[in-house]
Amino acid sequence: MTQKNTLQEPENLPNWKSDFPIQQKKATHVSRREFAKFLALFSGTLALANGIIVIRSLLFPAKPLEGEHFVCQEQDVPLGEMFQFEIEGNRIVPYILIHLAANEWRAFEQKCTHLTCAVRYRDDLKKIECPCHHGFFSADTGEVLQGPPPRPLPQLEVVVREGKVYVKQRLT
């Protein structure tokens, strides 16, 4: 009985195989040590990135809104409707202005406190809805009514003067 030689003789090899002498079995094999190294490096990178985010937020906190900001004319937002606007500062923040009743206005940050999905006012429910995970907020106070949001929506104070609607930082 003779065994067949599984390795090809060097003179029978194609030219490209001599340039790349790595066998496929060895190229696809990942040892436990290599896998553990990869996991450690990946975990370390994630921890470092999270640390940078925390340090950045501590060293450069978001500045509170200063002064009054013009949003729109009073007649631009019909009763029971919502108006989207942005305020630029050290970052651009989207807000919604809600005309609840005669002389009753509310302004909230438009990002849900759960996963920052855009919220919208639903006049049929008289609530602010986050469509991503069916979270609901009170249109009057911004408090969480239902769903996964952990905190109420940040609210601005609304000032109506001479038919013009302004917002400013709410004093708590």
C-alpha positions as CSV (number, residue, x, y, z in Angstrom):
1,M,0.0,0.0,0.0
2,T,1.4,3.3,-1.0
3,Q,0.2,6.6,0.4
4,K,-0.5,9.4,-2.1
5,N,1.5,12.5,-1.4
6,T,-1.0,15.2,-0.5
7,L,1.5,18.0,-1.0
8,Q,2.3,18.8,-4.6
9,E,5.8,18.8,-5.8
10,P,7.4,22.3,-6.1
11,E,7.8,21.9,-9.8
12,N,4.1,21.2,-10.3
13,L,2.9,24.3,-8.3
14,P,1.4,27.2,-10.1
15,N,3.5,30.4,-10.0
16,W,1.0,32.2,-7.8
17,K,1.2,29.5,-5.1
18,S,4.9,29.9,-4.6
19,D,4.3,33.7,-4.1
20,F,1.6,33.0,-1.5
21,P,2.8,29.9,0.5
22,I,0.1,30.2,3.2
23,Q,-2.3,27.2,3.3
24,Q,-6.0,28.1,3.4
25,K,-6.5,26.0,6.6
26,K,-3.9,28.0,8.5
27,A,-5.2,31.3,7.1
28,T,-8.7,30.8,8.4
29,H,-7.8,29.4,11.8
30,V,-8.1,31.8,14.7
31,S,-6.5,30.6,18.0
32,R,-8.0,31.3,21.4
33,R,-5.1,33.6,22.2
34,E,-5.7,35.7,19.0
35,F,-9.5,35.8,19.7
36,A,-8.8,36.9,23.3
37,K,-6.4,39.6,22.1
38,F,-9.0,40.9,19.7
39,L,-11.7,41.0,22.4
40,A,-9.4,42.8,24.8
41,L,-8.4,45.4,22.2
42,F,-12.0,45.9,21.1
43,S,-13.2,46.2,24.7
44,G,-10.4,48.6,25.6
45,T,-11.2,50.8,22.6
46,L,-14.9,51.0,23.6
47,A,-14.0,51.8,27.2
48,L,-11.6,54.6,26.0
49,A,-14.3,56.1,23.7
50,N,-16.8,56.1,26.6
51,G,-14.2,57.7,28.8
52,I,-13.6,60.5,26.3
53,I,-17.3,61.2,26.0
54,V,-17.6,61.5,29.8
55,I,-14.6,63.7,30.1
56,R,-15.8,65.9,27.3
57,S,-19.2,66.3,28.8
58,L,-17.6,67.2,32.2
59,L,-15.1,69.7,30.8
60,F,-17.5,71.3,28.2
61,P,-21.0,71.2,29.6
62,A,-23.9,72.3,27.5
63,K,-24.6,76.0,28.0
64,P,-28.0,77.1,29.1
65,L,-30.1,79.1,26.7
66,E,-29.5,82.8,27.1
67,G,-32.1,85.5,26.4
68,E,-35.3,85.3,24.4
69,H,-35.4,83.8,20.9
70,F,-38.0,84.7,18.3
71,V,-39.9,81.6,17.0
72,C,-42.8,82.7,14.8
73,Q,-45.8,84.9,14.6
74,E,-48.8,83.9,16.7
75,Q,-51.1,83.4,13.7
76,D,-48.5,81.0,12.1
77,V,-49.5,78.2,14.5
78,P,-53.2,77.3,14.5
79,L,-54.9,76.1,17.6
80,G,-54.0,72.4,18.3
81,E,-51.1,72.4,16.0
82,M,-47.3,72.1,16.4
83,F,-44.5,74.2,15.0
84,Q,-40.9,72.9,14.7
85,F,-38.0,75.2,15.2
86,E,-34.3,75.1,16.0
87,I,-32.1,77.3,18.3
88,E,-28.4,77.6,17.5
89,G,-25.9,77.9,20.3
90,N,-22.9,75.8,21.0
91,R,-25.0,73.1,19.2
92,I,-28.2,73.1,17.2
93,V,-31.2,71.9,19.2
94,P,-34.6,71.1,17.7
95,Y,-37.7,72.1,19.5
96,I,-41.5,72.0,19.1
97,L,-43.9,74.8,19.9
98,I,-47.5,73.6,20.7
99,H,-50.5,75.9,20.6
100,L,-52.8,74.1,23.1
101,A,-55.6,76.6,23.7
102,A,-56.2,80.3,23.4
103,N,-53.2,82.0,25.0
104,E,-51.8,78.6,26.1
105,W,-48.4,77.7,24.5
106,R,-45.8,75.1,25.3
107,A,-42.3,74.5,23.9
108,F,-40.3,71.3,24.4
109,E,-37.1,69.8,23.1
110,Q,-38.0,67.6,20.1
111,K,-35.7,64.7,21.1
112,C,-37.2,61.8,23.1
113,T,-35.4,61.2,26.4
114,H,-35.2,57.5,25.6
115,L,-33.3,57.2,22.3
116,T,-33.5,60.7,20.9
117,C,-36.2,60.0,18.3
118,A,-38.1,63.0,17.1
119,V,-41.4,63.5,19.0
120,R,-44.6,65.0,17.7
121,Y,-47.7,66.5,19.2
122,R,-50.9,64.5,18.5
123,D,-54.0,66.8,18.9
124,D,-56.4,63.8,18.7
125,L,-54.7,62.4,21.9
126,K,-53.7,65.7,23.4
127,K,-50.3,64.1,24.0
128,I,-46.8,64.2,22.7
129,E,-45.8,60.9,21.0
130,C,-42.5,59.3,20.4
131,P,-43.3,57.0,17.4
132,C,-40.2,54.9,17.8
133,H,-41.2,53.0,21.0
134,H,-44.7,54.3,21.6
135,G,-43.7,56.6,24.5
136,F,-46.1,59.4,25.4
137,F,-45.5,62.7,27.2
138,S,-47.9,65.2,28.7
139,A,-48.4,68.1,26.3
140,D,-48.9,70.4,29.3
141,T,-45.9,69.5,31.5
142,G,-43.7,67.2,29.4
143,E,-43.9,64.4,32.0
144,V,-43.7,60.8,30.9
145,L,-47.2,59.2,30.6
146,Q,-46.4,55.9,29.0
147,G,-43.5,53.9,27.5
148,P,-39.8,53.6,28.0
149,P,-38.7,57.3,28.3
150,P,-36.8,57.7,31.6
151,R,-37.2,61.5,32.0
152,P,-39.6,64.3,31.0
153,L,-39.0,66.4,27.9
154,P,-36.9,69.5,28.6
155,Q,-39.2,72.5,28.4
156,L,-38.7,76.1,27.5
157,E,-40.8,79.0,28.7
158,V,-43.0,80.6,26.0
159,V,-43.6,84.4,25.9
160,V,-46.2,85.9,23.6
161,R,-45.8,89.7,23.0
162,E,-47.5,91.8,20.4
163,G,-48.4,88.8,18.3
164,K,-44.9,87.3,18.3
165,V,-43.9,84.1,20.0
166,Y,-40.6,83.9,21.9
167,V,-39.0,81.2,24.0
168,K,-36.4,81.4,26.8
169,Q,-34.8,79.2,29.3
170,R,-37.3,78.0,31.9
171,L,-36.5,78.9,35.5
172,T,-37.1,76.0,37.8
